[in-house]
Structure formats: structure tokens, C-alpha cells
Amino acid sequence: MKHRASSLTAHFSLLLLLSGTVAVLVFCCLRFGGGWLLEQYFDGSDFQQQYNERRIQSFQSYVEENDLATTDTAQITRWYKKHPLILMEVYRSNILRYTSAAPEEALDNETEVPYYTWVSYYEVPFADGTAEVVIYADDTYRFFTWLTVLSLGMALLAFLLIFLQGCRRVVRYICQLSVEIQAMEGGDLDVAITFQGNHELTRLAHSLDSMRRAFQEQKEREINIFRANQAMITAMSHDLRTPLTTLQIYTDILRYKKYEPSQLEGYLEKIDAKAAQIKQLSENIFEYSLVPKHQTIELEEPRPFRDVFHDQLSEMAVYLTQQNFSFELELDWPDLNISVSSQYIKRLMDNVLSNLIKYADAEFPVLIATTEKEGGVAILFQNKISSAPLQQEGTHIGLANMKAMMEKMGGECRNNQTGSIFQLELWFPSVPQKIQGGCS
């Protein structure tokens, strides 16, 4: 099942969503869980009472040092402003004499207020008599504020860690691709490109790996071509050196007249034979150079397979008969069209005929068969190899030419030797006939 490709935008969007979700969970757990623990601690301790008692002691010292009365509201307010976020009230005989919420308004108050048992009253001696001081404060808010700040910091840290970790995987993959591309630039085409994920970088990696394989195949083809050329040059040098040496010997014999008059004709015939041999070798090299290795050729319009090869095989059969060869024909003409180059077809048939004359044993029939095969058509040539020694060793240039020409036409040249039986098969892919359109 083919998975739908995602994008880096979707990847980072999901990463942001995941990071944000984790950050919210971290904040909620720390803030509300920690807040509950703080509430449990403060509810079971006298933390706030201790803070209030410290303020009362400070206020009492301030009153004594300044000899304040309950009516000195301005000076009492001055002390209050140094201790913000509290509410302070001063009572005498359950009558409110001072409140930090409205310092001036409480002076004329004569209303008696009820006494609350849950409120902590602290007696403070003033210059005009002892009064009861009540302080309302919540000093625990600072701890909840610090807890909120800590929760936000931890949530932000969790967000950054998860997001950066997700980004780190992408960055690490980009760095890995960079290293592999540098290896490819350095000529090491064996290092495969790593595939990771299913996004734009993955598709880029697939394209890079396809390019690497293409370069690798091209490099291998160039190496094979270079080796084939080197082998051809080596073989041709060896093959040319032998007849040239013999030719030089015969010409020296004639030049220095080291022969009997009756031997002159024989030496001339040998010189002529060696010259013909050298000419044939040069023609082989010429034919080899006529097949372009890196250029495409323009094939002709598709034609029926029978039309392409019927006359060619007929001429080959006539020539083989003239050379005292027998043959067996198993011609099944499939109703398929092929697209070829007529020039290449003629050269192919000439090469096949030349090899049959040179290597085939005339005492055994040559099999020529045609058949439909592998989405195309094939021609098979099969012969028994002659046991007679050859006057000249082959260079295999003709076979290399045939394979190159077949490859240019989109086909394939397959050769196989089993014991003394040699087989050569030329396979052509079938193509549909173009439909001629028109208007009536």
C-alpha cells in the first residue's frame, strides 16, 4: 500500500502542536498540583500568623518610638505604606478607630462592631491607651506567584526541548544528506543516499540516489567502453603485427632477390594474401568506429517484421548455397511491426554471413529460425563450429559492432556457445503501427 507523502510544513505543524500540548500539560501539572500542595501546607501551619506577629511587633516598636495615639492617623499611615498589600484596623472597645482603607473617616466613628472569634486581635499600647490591632494579609501569594513563574518556565523549557529535538532530527538528516552528496561529488558513487521520513527531503533523497545510480551506470559504461577499446587495440596490434612481419620478410626476399625464378609467383601471391588480410583488419576497425557509442539514431517508420528480413534472409540463403553450406529454415513470421535502421540491418546481416563463412562447419546445416518472443520478435542463427584451424584469429570486433547496433535500435544481441554449437539471436521489440488520420 502506497503511503501518501507528507510535507515539512505538516511535519513542523504537528511538532508545534505536540510541543504546545506537552507544555500545557507540564504547566497545569506543576501549577495546579503544586498549588494544591502549597494550600495543604499553609492550611496546616501557622505561617501567616507568624508573619502577622512580626508586623505587630514592628508596629508596636514604631508606636513606642514615636509616642503615637490612635488619633495620629497620618503617622500610622506612614508605617502602613512601608508594608503594602495588607489591611490594618485599630479598635478600642469594639469601636473602629483607624482603618488603612479610610484613615480619616474612622476618627468620628462611634459604631460598635461585633467581636469575631476567628479574627486575631493584638493589644498594642498607644499614648492614649491600649487598643486592639487587626492585620489582614496573605503572604502566601508570593509562593503561588513563584510557582506560576516556575510552571511557565518549565512549560517553555518542555516546549523548546520537544520542538528542538524534532527539528534536530530534520537538521541531522540534512547534514547526513550533505555528507553523502560530498562523497558523490568526490567520485565515490558507492555510498547510497539515505531515505528517512516521507516528505520533501525524502523525495529529494530519492532524486539524488537516482542521479547517483545514473552516474554510476554511466561510469561503468565508460569503463567498459575503455576496456573494450583497449582490448580491441591490443588485439588488432597483435593481429596486424603478424601479417606485417610476414609481409616485410617477403618483400625483403624480393628486394634482395633471394628466390628462384619459379618461386616469384608464389611469393607474390603470399604478399597479396597478407595485404588482403591487413585490409580486412583495417575494415573491421573502420566498421567498429562507425557505430556511435553516445549518439542516438533516428529509426524508420514501423514495418512488418517479414518485410524487413524476408529479402535479407533470402539473399543469405542463396549465398550460403553458393559457398557449399546447407541450412534449415524455421521461419514463423509473426504479424508484428518493428522499427529499425536499414543501414544497420544490412551491416548486421553482412556480419552474420561473414561469421558463418569463417567459423561454421559446412558439413552441418545452419539453422535459421524466426519466432515471437518477449514482447517482440527474434531471429536465431545456429551452427556447428568448424574444427579446421583458422588462418586468422578473430578479434570479436564484429560481435561488438552487432551488439552496439542492436542496442541503438532498442533490441538485443545475444550469443551463446555450448560445446561446438554456436548460437546468435537478434531480438527486436515490437512497436504499434502508426494510424494515419484524415478528414473526409
N, C-alpha and C positions, 0 to 999 in steps of 0.2 A: 504494500500500500504506500503510495507516494504522499509524503507529508507536505503540507503547504508551507512554503518558505515564509519566514517572518522577517521583520526588518529591525535595524538597530534602534529606530525610533520606538517601536513597540517594546523592544528589549529594555531600553532605558526608562520607558514609561512604567513598565511593570516593576523595574528596580526601584524607581521613586515611590511607587505605591507600596511596595513591600517595606522599604525603609521607613516611610511615613507611618505605616501601620505598627511596625515594631516600636518606633519612637513614641507613639501614643500609648501603647501598652506599657512601655517602661515608665512613662510619666505617671500614668494612672496608678500603677502598682506602687511606685515609690511615694507619690503624693498622698494618695488616699490610704494606702496601707501604713505608711509612716505616720500620717496624721492620726490614724486610729490608735497606733501605739503611743504617740505623744499624749493623746487625750487620756488614755488609760493610765499613763504615768502621772500626769498632772492631777487627775481626779483622786488618786490615792496618795498624794503627797501634800505637804504644807508649803509648797514652793511659793505660791502667791502671797500667803500670809507672811512669810519671811521677808519678802520684798516690801510689803506694806509696813512691817515693823521697822525696817531700816529707814523708810521715808519718815515715819513718825518720829524716830529718834533724831533724824536730821532736822525735821521741822521744830521739834521741841528745843533743840540747841539753838536754832535760829531765833525762836521766840525769846528765850532766856537772854541771848546775847543782845538783842535789840529792845528788850523790855516791852514787848508788844501786848496790846489789849485786843480783845475780839473786834473792837471797832477800828483797828488800824488796817483797814482793808487794802489800802494801796501797798503797804509793805508785805502783807500776806500774799497779795497777788504777785509781787516781785519774786518771792520764793517759788510760787506755783509755776511761773513761767520758765524757771530753771528745771522743772520736772514736767515736761509735756506729756500728753496722752493719758492724763489721769483726771479724775473729778474729785475735788476735795470739798467737804462740808463741815462746818463747825456748829455744834448745838450746845445750848445751855438750857436745862430744864425742859428738854424736848422742843425747844423753840429754835428754829434755824436762824443763826446769827451771821453766817457767812457761807456763800457757795461760789465756787470758781466759775460757775456758769453765768452768774449775775452778781458780781461782788457788791455793787452799790445798792441794789434793790433789797437785799436781805436785812439791811440795818433797821428798817422800820417794820419788819415783820414781827407780829405778836401771835401768830397762829401756832398752836401746839400741834406737833405731829406725833403719830403713834411710834411706839418703840418696837423695833423689829429684832427678834432674837437671832435671825440669820445674818445680821449685819454686825461687823466687828467695830466696836466703839473704843477709841483710845483716849484716855484722860490726859490732857495737856494743861499745865498751869500757865495761865495768862496773867498779865498785870492786873486785870480787873476780875480775876477769879478763875477757877478751874472750869474748863469746857471739854466737851467730848468731840473728838475729831474722827470723821469717817473718810476713808480714801477708797475710791473705786478705781481699779486699774486692772489691765490684762497684760501682764508681762510675758505671757506665753506666745503672744502673736509673733514675736521675733523668731521664735523657733519654727513656727509654721511658715513664716516668710523665708527663712533659710532653707527649710525643707522644700518649699516650692521652687526656689532658685536651684537647689541641688537636683531636684527632679527634672527641671528643664535642662540643666547642663547634661545630666546623664542621658536624657532622651535625645538631645542634639548629638551627643557622642555616639549613641547607638545608631542614629540615622547616618552619620558620617561614616562610621565603620562599615555598615552593611552596604551603603552606596559605593564607597571607595573600593570595597572588596569586589563588588560586582564589576566596577569599572576596571579594576586591576586585571581581571580575567581577560577582558577585551584588549587592554593595553599589552598584556603578556602575549596574547595571540598575535597582535600586530608586530611586536618585537620578534616573535618566532618566525612570522612570515618574512620580515625584513632580513633575518639571518639566512633563511633559505633562498631568498632572492639574491642575496650577495653571493651565496655559494653557486647559484646558477650563473650569475654574471662572471664569476671566476672560472667558469668552464666545467664545474662539477655538476653534470646533469643526472647523476645517480641519486641525488638527495631528493626524495619525494616531498611534495608540498603537503603540509598537514591540514586536514579538514577538521573543523571544530564548529559546532553550532549549526544554525540553519538560517543565516542572514546574509547581508550584502558581502561581508568579509569572506564568508564561506563560498559564495558564488565567485568572488574574486580569486580565491584559492583554487577553485576548480579550473578557472580560466588559465591561471598561471601554471597549473600542473599540466593542462593540455598543451600549453605552449612549450613547457619543458620536454614533454614526450615528443612533440613535433621536432624540436631542436635535436633531441637525442636520435630520432629516426633519421633526420637529415644528416647528422654527423656520421651515423653508421653507414648510410648510403654513400657518403663521400669517401669514407674509409674503404668500403667495399670496391667502389669505383677505382680508387687509387691503387688498391691491391690488384685489381683485375688488370689495370693498365700496366702496373709493374710486372705482373706475371706475363702479360702479352709481350711487353718489350723484351723481357728476359728470354721468353720462348722464341720470339721472332729473331732476336740477336743470335741465338744458338742455331736456329734453322737457316738463317742467312749465312752464317759463318761457314757452315759445312759446304754448301754448293759453291760459295765464293772461293774457298780454299781450293776445291777441286778444279774450278774454272781457271784459277790462276796457274795451277800446275799444268793444265792442258795448254794454256796459252804460252807458258814458258817452253813447253816441248816444241810447239810450232815455231816460236820465235828463234830458238837455238837449233832448230832442225834436227832434233834428236828423235827421229822416227824414220821408219821405212816408207817408201812411196805408197806401198799398199795399205799402210795404217792411216794415211791422211784423212780419208773419208770417215773412218771410224772415230777419229779424234774430233772432227768437225761435228759429227752427229752428237757426240757426248757434250761438246761445248754448247750446241744448240739446245740439248735437253736441259742442261744446267741453267742456261739463260731463261728457258721457259719456266723452270722451277722457281727461279728468283722472281720472274714476272708474276707468277701466281701468288707468291708470298706477298708481293707488294700490293697486288689487287685485294688480297684479304685484308691487309691493313687499311687500304682505302675504303673498302666496304664497312669496316668496323667504325671508321671515322664518320661515315655518312649517317649513322644513327645518333641523333642528338639526345643527350642524356637528360638535359634540364628543360627542353622545349617541348611544348605540346604541338600536335599536328592536327590539322582540320580533316576530319573524316568525311567520307562521301555520304550521300543520302542512303538510307537503309534500302537494301535489296534482298531478294530471296537468296537463301544460302546456296541453292542449286545454281542460280545464275552466276554467282561469284566463282565457284570452284569446278563447275562441270567441264568447261573447256580446259582449264588448267590441269585437271587430273587426266583428261583425255590425252593431252599432249605428253604428259609424263608417262602414261602407259605406252604410247607409241614409241617414245624414245627408249624406254626400258626394253621393249621388244627388240629394237634395233641393236641394243647392247647385249643381246642374248640373255636377258633376265625374264623370268616368268613372274606372274603376280596373281593374287586373288583379290577380287573386288567384293566388298560387302557394303554397298552404297545404299544407305537409307536416308533419303533426302527429306528431313523434317520441314514442315511448312512454316519456317521461321525466317525472320529478316535479321540481317547483320549489317553493321556499319563499319566499313574498312577503308584502307588506303590501297588503291590498285597497285601503286608502285611497290608498297611493302609486300603485297600478296605475291607479286611476280618474283621479288627477291627471295621471299620465303620458299616458294616452290623451287627456285633455282638452287638454293642451299640444300633443300631436302634431296633433290635429284643428284646433286654433286656428292653428297654424303653416301647415298645409296650406291652410286657407281664406284665410289672409293672404298667403302667399307663392307658392303653387303656381299654375301656368298651367292654367286649366280646359280649354283646348283639347287638352291632352295627358293621357293616363291616368296615374293614380297607381298605382305598383307596391307591393303589399303581399305580402311573402313570409315564410315561416317555414321554418327548417331547423335540423338538428342540427349543432353547431359547437363545437369546442374544449372538449369535455367538458361541454357544456351545450346550450342552445337559444337561437336568436336570431330576432328579428322585424326585418325590413328594410322601411323606407319610402323610396321613391324617387320624386321628382317633378321636373318641369322648372320652373325658377324663372320667375315671371311677369315680363314686360318692362315692364308698366304701372307708372308711378311710384306709390310708396306715399304715402298721406296722412300716415302717421306712421312715423318711423324706429324700428326695433326697438332694444331695449336689451339683448337677449340674456339677460335675466333668466330667461326660460322655459327656455332651454337649460341655464343654470347650475343651475336647480332640478332639471331632469331628471337631470343628471349626479350631483348630490348625492343624490337619492333612489335612483338605481341603485347608487351606492356603498354606501349604508346597507343595501341588500338583498343586498350581495355581488356585484352584477353590474357592468355597464359600459355606458355610453352613448357611442357612437362616431358622430361626424358628419364628413362629408366633402363638399366641393363641388368638382366638376370642371367647369369652364366654367359652363354654365347648368343642370347637373344637380346636385341636392342629394340626399344620402343620409343617412339616420339609422338606426342599428342599435342595438337594445336586446338585450343579451346577458345571460342568466341561467344561473348554474351549476346543474347537475342535482344533486339530493340523493336518497339512497335513501329509500324509503317505510318508515316505522316499522312493525315487525311487532308485531301485537297478540298478546301471550301470554296464556295462561289455563290453567286446570286443568279436566280433565274428570272 
